[in-house]
């Protein structure tokens, strides 16, 4: 089964293949902010530290949103699916 580690807390969870990063966070009580759930905002923007090859390819909506950012190692948690292996991500927005 795939796993995901959230930084900076270094919390690792096992998830089902095909689970979005946001779903993985919610299923495990990890605080990951979000806004639209459709890949149109950047509230759930993440840096992929490790395992980009274990994630789904960006859909056109996410590509459009990420194109504004111009950073190749960023993804949106709400639409990015964990397909296999291990992934490590660092969230950009924290809830206070």
LINFEN-V698846 format. One record per residue. N is the residue number from 0. RES is the residue in three letters. SS is DSSP state (H for helix, E for strand, C for the rest). PSI is psi in radians with two decimals (none if undefined). D_LAST is the distance of its C-alpha to the last C-alpha in whole Angstrom. Layout:
BEGIN
n=N res=RES ss=SS psi=PSI d_last=D_LAST
n=N res=RES ss=SS psi=PSI d_last=D_LAST
END
This chain:
BEGIN
n=0 res=UNK ss=C psi=2.56 d_last=32
n=1 res=UNK ss=E psi=2.73 d_last=29
n=2 res=UNK ss=E psi=2.72 d_last=26
n=3 res=UNK ss=E psi=2.40 d_last=23
n=4 res=UNK ss=E psi=2.26 d_last=21
n=5 res=UNK ss=E psi=2.21 d_last=17
n=6 res=UNK ss=E psi=2.63 d_last=16
n=7 res=UNK ss=C psi=-0.06 d_last=15
n=8 res=UNK ss=C psi=-0.28 d_last=15
n=9 res=UNK ss=C psi=0.75 d_last=18
n=10 res=UNK ss=E psi=2.22 d_last=18
n=11 res=UNK ss=E psi=2.39 d_last=21
n=12 res=UNK ss=E psi=2.58 d_last=23
n=13 res=UNK ss=E psi=2.39 d_last=26
n=14 res=UNK ss=E psi=2.85 d_last=26
n=15 res=UNK ss=C psi=2.51 d_last=29
n=16 res=UNK ss=C psi=2.40 d_last=30
n=17 res=UNK ss=C psi=-0.10 d_last=29
n=18 res=UNK ss=E psi=2.38 d_last=26
n=19 res=UNK ss=E psi=2.79 d_last=23
n=20 res=UNK ss=H psi=-0.68 d_last=20
n=21 res=UNK ss=H psi=-0.76 d_last=18
n=22 res=UNK ss=H psi=-0.72 d_last=21
n=23 res=UNK ss=H psi=-0.74 d_last=21
n=24 res=UNK ss=H psi=-0.84 d_last=17
n=25 res=UNK ss=H psi=-0.73 d_last=17
n=26 res=UNK ss=H psi=-0.44 d_last=20
n=27 res=UNK ss=C psi=0.15 d_last=19
n=28 res=UNK ss=C psi=0.37 d_last=16
n=29 res=UNK ss=C psi=2.25 d_last=14
n=30 res=UNK ss=C psi=1.70 d_last=10
n=31 res=UNK ss=C psi=1.96 d_last=11
n=32 res=UNK ss=C psi=2.67 d_last=10
n=33 res=UNK ss=C psi=2.91 d_last=14
n=34 res=UNK ss=C psi=-1.07 d_last=16
n=35 res=UNK ss=C psi=-0.45 d_last=19
n=36 res=UNK ss=C psi=0.32 d_last=21
n=37 res=UNK ss=C psi=0.17 d_last=24
n=38 res=UNK ss=C psi=0.38 d_last=23
n=39 res=UNK ss=C psi=-0.09 d_last=23
n=40 res=UNK ss=C psi=3.11 d_last=19
n=41 res=UNK ss=C psi=0.34 d_last=17
n=42 res=UNK ss=C psi=-0.53 d_last=14
n=43 res=UNK ss=C psi=0.53 d_last=15
n=44 res=UNK ss=E psi=2.36 d_last=16
n=45 res=UNK ss=E psi=2.66 d_last=17
n=46 res=UNK ss=E psi=2.25 d_last=20
n=47 res=UNK ss=E psi=1.95 d_last=22
n=48 res=UNK ss=E psi=-0.61 d_last=23
n=49 res=UNK ss=E psi=2.46 d_last=26
n=50 res=UNK ss=C psi=0.42 d_last=28
n=51 res=UNK ss=H psi=-0.59 d_last=28
n=52 res=UNK ss=H psi=-0.22 d_last=32
n=53 res=UNK ss=H psi=0.23 d_last=30
n=54 res=UNK ss=E psi=2.71 d_last=28
n=55 res=UNK ss=C psi=2.73 d_last=30
n=56 res=UNK ss=C psi=2.57 d_last=31
n=57 res=UNK ss=C psi=2.42 d_last=29
n=58 res=UNK ss=C psi=2.98 d_last=30
n=59 res=UNK ss=H psi=-0.66 d_last=31
n=60 res=UNK ss=H psi=-0.79 d_last=28
n=61 res=UNK ss=H psi=-0.73 d_last=26
n=62 res=UNK ss=H psi=-0.72 d_last=29
n=63 res=UNK ss=H psi=-0.83 d_last=29
n=64 res=UNK ss=H psi=-0.79 d_last=25
n=65 res=UNK ss=H psi=-0.49 d_last=25
n=66 res=UNK ss=H psi=-0.54 d_last=28
n=67 res=UNK ss=H psi=-0.63 d_last=26
n=68 res=UNK ss=H psi=-0.65 d_last=24
n=69 res=UNK ss=C psi=0.38 d_last=27
n=70 res=UNK ss=C psi=2.08 d_last=25
n=71 res=UNK ss=C psi=-0.34 d_last=27
n=72 res=UNK ss=C psi=0.30 d_last=25
n=73 res=UNK ss=E psi=2.59 d_last=22
n=74 res=UNK ss=E psi=2.89 d_last=22
n=75 res=UNK ss=E psi=2.17 d_last=20
n=76 res=UNK ss=C psi=-0.54 d_last=19
n=77 res=UNK ss=C psi=-0.43 d_last=20
n=78 res=UNK ss=C psi=-0.11 d_last=24
n=79 res=UNK ss=C psi=2.14 d_last=24
n=80 res=UNK ss=E psi=2.47 d_last=26
n=81 res=UNK ss=E psi=2.05 d_last=27
n=82 res=UNK ss=C psi=-0.53 d_last=31
n=83 res=UNK ss=C psi=3.01 d_last=32
n=84 res=UNK ss=C psi=-2.67 d_last=31
n=85 res=UNK ss=E psi=2.51 d_last=28
n=86 res=UNK ss=E psi=2.41 d_last=25
n=87 res=UNK ss=E psi=2.25 d_last=22
n=88 res=UNK ss=E psi=2.70 d_last=19
n=89 res=UNK ss=E psi=2.18 d_last=16
n=90 res=UNK ss=E psi=2.62 d_last=13
n=91 res=UNK ss=C psi=-0.69 d_last=13
n=92 res=UNK ss=C psi=2.31 d_last=9
n=93 res=UNK ss=C psi=2.58 d_last=6
n=94 res=UNK ss=C psi=2.32 d_last=4
n=95 res=UNK ss=C psi=none d_last=0
END
